[in-house]
Amino acid sequence: LVRFRGRGNRCPRQMAQGREDDGNAPPGTGCTEDVTPASPAIVWFRNDLRVGDNPALVAAIESGRPIACLYVFDEVTPGRWRMGGASRWWLHHSLLRLAASLERLGAPLILRRGIAHDVVPRLVSEFDAAAVYWNRQYEAFAVAQDTRIKMRLGAMGVEAHSFNGSLLHEPWTVKTKTGEPYRVFTPFWRACAQLGLARSPLPSPKRIAPFAHAGGENLTQWRLLPTKPNWAVGFEPEWTPGEAGAHAALIRFLEGPAATYANDRDQLGIHGTSRLSPHLHFGEISPVQIWAAAHNAPRAEKFLSEVGWREFAHHLLFHWPNLPERNWRGSFDAFPWRTDASGLAAWQRGQTGYPVVDAAMRELWTTGYMHNRARMIAASFLIKHLLIDWRAGEDWFWDTLLDADLANNAASWQWIAGCGADAAPYFRIFNPVTQGERYDANGVYVRRWIPEIAALPNNVLHQPWQADAETLSTAGVRLGQTYPYPIVEHGVARQRALAAFSSLRSEI
Ligand code: FAD
């Protein structure tokens, strides 16, 4: 953190030309005085797969140097958090779109695979580059890697410039009066509002002067797409990865569901939310662009506060780097989680016998996405009805979500489990039947994802075991055969969860 907060060693020419980074370069980052105009600047793309509002790209272009655009498929990320299967699908398509946009602007996208802190300096030497530009990330391993790269570039006498391209406010800029990180969302978001928007969205470049180079790797050889079987076949009709797809999603939202978002965002059967999360995760659109487009729209407050939850999650991850692995409240370390492989498998496959939970899990598997209310219900079921450790759910979501995001996923799982910051209390245990009846009253969601019970009438759709024999038979449902009985009874599970929780109570 200290390294990231410190100002870089500014050379006089940088200062005169205003070409230093945005003030967060580490000490030791040097400046090369004797570069020839032909020495390129490398723009290292990461989760900022866009050309609009891209501070690193704009700064590199302003340097007047020819530009080499680089994406590194990074193999350094720690095992558990290597990119999941669904995210790889998105990445493939997003890189194709980014490469096409850059090509139109005049510069090809160079693809390299490897460990970024080796690949980037190696490419600097190969290209005799004078500077590297990138937008920052906030996961502990990314912060460590950035620091390492900055040090190496500094030792090579190469400029390193990093920027804020993915948050409204970086985690170290929002602090309580006593200089501490925030632990509660509402005052955090109020503090963000007081800071105001740090900048307006930057325009897309009109042209990029390319650096002639020897070529990169072939995207198809990275094998990011599933083949046998192609489990991503259901993603295609739902999503358009890439910058244009992101802006189309924002416009669709602002012209439609935004007006009724506050009321409809919990309704499972409709597309009442923006569905921007994978676009935001991969940086195909920035929160600054979203803010600029939405903040004057009528009734945008609730929507923007959800973008605020994304900021808060990144704030938490930065200040508590173990958030994805450790209970934020240490008192939960003694929680008596159960080992239940068959319960976990039933949950993953959408075979728990609770229609709203099963619909949620099947939506996730088929489309790579799950509605936020459904995420809350499904996560609560795993943690509280099955007493399975929240980290098992976090892992499954990491692999299956297109928007899998270390900060948002970890903060949300901990929030549901009750062990996170500003979390829902553990004893708030969702009843999956009443949640289904409330947020999918006409059964659109459950019928879409569980065709085997679609013919049941609404009054038993969310609890098929309550239907009489004739109703089941008319609907073609054979419980225990075509659709499971509940794997756990709600009342029993609730009491068990409360008892487990009370074993911790004295410590909380
Ligand atoms: P909208 O309602 O349109 O919200 C706009 C944006 O705000 C979203 O795109 C997202 O970036 C952000 N946002 C909304 N809700 C939250 C939230 N609770 N926390 C943080 N940011 C939020 N979101 C992810 O992006 N990646 C994840 O890996 C992820 N895992 C989750 C796991 C669980 C158990 C739960 C309960 C929630 C998780 N979320 C995650 C948060 C939320 O469910 C999704 O961001 C949201 O459903 C995405 O749909 P949307 O873009 O239509 O959201």
Residues whose N, C-alpha, C, O or C-beta is under 5 A from the ligand:
A	BS01	FAD	T273 S274 R275 L276 S277 L280 F303 E306 V307 W309 R310 A313 M370 H371 N372 R375 M376 A379 D403 A404 D405 N408 N409 S412 W413
